[in-house]
Amino acid sequence: MNPETAHTADTVQQTPAVMRKFVRVQSVRGDGLVSFDFAIGWPELSVELMLPGPAFEAFCATHRVERLDGPEDGR
């Protein structure tokens, strides 16, 4: 392994922005599926995911996310 590459990988792992994870709930469907955006490092760069309510809550706990949605979403 190239020492420069190793240093770069270590730097990325330790960068606080990359360690932050974000969730923004978009909707909760009638069948219980939660549609949400998930981002690592930068909240404006996200992917849309869907999970059943209990799996969504477990996902948030596992990844220690910062919630970007308001209290009006009911979760």
Secondary structure, 3 states (H helix, E strand, C coil): CCHHHHHHHHHHHHCHHHHCEEEEEEEECCCCEEEEEEEECCCCCCEEEEEEHHHHHHHHHHHCCEECCCHHHCC
